[in-house]
Amino acid sequence: RTTENAAKLSSFLINKKYLMYMLKSPGIRKQFMSKFNQIAQPKLALKRIDTTIFPLSPLKEQERIVKKLKN
């Protein structure tokens, strides 16, 4: 069972390293930081993540990007 702050990603053609690099990228981090609810403990609800712009390249391109970023 998931809550408003947890989700399971499945059936996506995504390279795990690509996802890691994208989530650490300044553009994505800036989007997330602008959506935090900071009343007490900062949280990022799924309804806020839903509006995040995320570049999802084709799988072969993701692999090429990861290879380039590793070097």
Secondary structure, 3 states (H helix, E strand, C coil): CCCCCCCCCCCCCCCHHHHHHHHHCHHHHHHHHHHCECCCCCECCHHHHCCCCCCCCCHHHHHHHHHHHHC
